[in-house]
Amino acid sequence: MKTLFLFRHAKSSWSNSTLNDHDRPLKKRGLKAAPRMGAVLRDTGLRPDLVLCSTALRAVETWKLAQAELPEGQLIPVTHSADLYHCETAQFIKTLSNVAEPTACVLIVGHNPDLESFVTQLTGETHRLSTAALVRLTLPLDAWSDLTDTTRATIDSIWRPRELK
């Protein structure tokens, strides 16, 4: 079994119209939500072995703030990939299929509608993923290279910042 977290970037700012989409930073609400989701990982004891993060500034900032909430010394390897910036589900599968073993748990920091589409493809269920939402999936795989477009996952949990106390 493999565990996959899908983490939508926190709320980004549209205040500077001269920035391209890739370079938009987090806004105040996002700066508060990202650490809250890191606290979810910390408080539940859930720790990915690898983080795959979109190169978009808002995704990079989201993970940086979330990771700061993890216990000191729990630095998780991060790979930044432009391939995760507005990608289709086939790209998620390709990226995950290349994850080295024996990695058991991967966290992807990405974007919508991409992440929602990937959840639907993996589970057959439709879920709205608000900004900074975090989904935990279990995949019936022995190796990441076994992941295909017909793999079916189970949703273990969905956390949304506004639903946290």
C-alpha positions in Angstrom: 0.0 0.0 0.0 1.1 3.5 -0.8 -0.1 6.8 0.8 -0.6 9.9 -1.3 -1.4 13.4 0.0 -2.7 16.0 -2.4 -2.3 19.5 -1.0 -3.9 22.4 -2.9 -1.9 25.6 -2.5 -3.2 28.2 -0.1 -5.1 31.3 -1.1 -3.1 33.4 -3.5 -3.1 37.1 -4.2 -4.4 38.8 -7.4 -3.5 42.3 -6.2 -0.5 42.8 -8.6 -1.9 42.6 -12.1 1.6 42.9 -13.5 2.6 39.4 -12.2 2.1 36.4 -14.3 0.0 33.6 -12.8 3.1 31.5 -12.0 4.6 34.3 -9.8 1.6 35.1 -7.7 2.3 35.0 -3.9 0.0 34.0 -1.1 -2.4 36.5 0.3 -3.0 37.1 4.0 -5.6 34.3 4.3 -3.2 31.9 2.6 -0.3 32.9 4.9 -2.6 31.7 7.8 -4.0 28.6 6.2 -0.8 27.0 5.1 0.7 26.6 8.6 -2.6 25.3 9.8 -2.4 22.5 7.4 1.2 21.8 8.4 -0.1 21.5 12.0 -2.6 18.9 10.7 0.3 16.8 9.5 2.2 17.4 12.7 -0.7 16.7 15.1 -1.8 13.6 13.3 1.7 12.2 13.0 1.4 11.9 9.3 4.7 12.5 7.6 5.4 12.1 3.8 8.7 10.7 2.7 8.8 13.0 -0.3 7.2 16.2 -1.4 6.6 16.9 -5.1 5.8 20.6 -5.5 4.7 22.8 -8.3 7.2 25.6 -9.1 4.5 28.2 -8.9 5.4 30.7 -6.1 2.1 30.1 -4.2 2.7 26.4 -4.1 6.3 26.8 -3.0 5.3 29.2 -0.2 2.4 26.9 0.9 4.8 24.0 1.5 7.4 26.2 3.1 4.9 27.5 5.6 3.4 24.0 6.2 6.7 22.4 6.7 7.7 25.0 9.3 5.0 23.5 11.5 6.6 20.0 11.5 8.8 19.0 14.4 12.3 20.3 14.2 14.6 17.9 12.4 11.8 16.4 10.2 13.0 17.9 7.0 11.3 16.1 4.1 13.0 16.0 0.7 11.3 18.3 -1.8 11.4 18.1 -5.6 10.1 21.2 -7.4 8.6 20.5 -10.8 7.2 22.7 -13.5 5.4 19.6 -14.7 3.0 20.0 -11.7 2.0 23.5 -12.6 -1.5 23.2 -14.2 -1.2 19.6 -15.4 -3.5 16.9 -16.4 -4.0 13.6 -14.5 -1.7 11.8 -16.9 1.1 14.0 -15.7 0.4 13.2 -12.0 0.5 9.5 -12.9 3.8 9.9 -14.9 5.4 11.9 -12.1 4.4 9.4 -9.4 5.3 6.4 -11.5 8.9 7.7 -11.4 9.1 7.9 -7.6 12.0 5.8 -6.3 11.3 2.9 -4.0 11.0 2.3 -1.1 9.1 5.6 -0.8 5.8 4.8 1.0 4.2 8.2 1.2 4.3 11.1 -1.2 2.7 14.6 -0.9 2.0 16.7 -4.0 1.5 20.4 -3.7 -0.5 21.6 -6.7 -3.4 23.4 -8.2 -7.0 23.2 -9.1 -8.8 22.0 -11.1 -5.9 19.6 -11.5 -6.0 18.1 -8.0 -9.8 17.7 -8.0 -9.7 15.9 -11.4 -7.0 13.6 -10.1 -9.0 12.8 -6.9 -12.0 12.0 -9.2 -10.0 9.8 -11.5 -8.4 7.9 -8.6 -11.6 7.5 -6.5 -14.6 7.9 -8.8 -15.8 10.5 -6.3 -16.0 14.3 -6.8 -14.8 16.5 -4.0 -14.4 20.2 -3.8 -10.9 21.1 -2.7 -10.8 24.6 -1.3 -7.5 26.5 -1.2 -5.1 24.8 1.3 -7.2 21.6 1.4 -5.3 18.4 2.1 -6.4 15.0 1.0 -5.0 11.7 2.2 -5.4 8.7 -0.2 -4.5 5.1 0.1 -3.4 3.4 -3.1 -3.4 -0.4 -3.5 0.2 -0.5 -4.9 3.4 -2.3 -4.1 5.4 0.2 -6.2 4.7 3.6 -7.5 5.6 2.3 -11.0 2.4 0.2 -10.8 0.2 3.3 -10.8 -2.0 3.6 -13.9 -5.0 5.5 -15.0 -7.2 2.6 -13.8 -5.7 2.5 -10.3 -8.4 3.1 -7.7 -7.6 4.8 -4.4 -9.5 5.2 -1.2 -9.9 8.6 0.5 -8.9 8.4 4.1 -9.3 12.0 5.1 -10.0 15.5 3.7 -9.0 18.5 5.7 -10.1 22.0 4.8 -8.7 25.0 6.8 -12.2 26.5 7.4 -13.4 23.3 8.9 -10.6 23.0 11.4 -11.1 24.3 14.9 
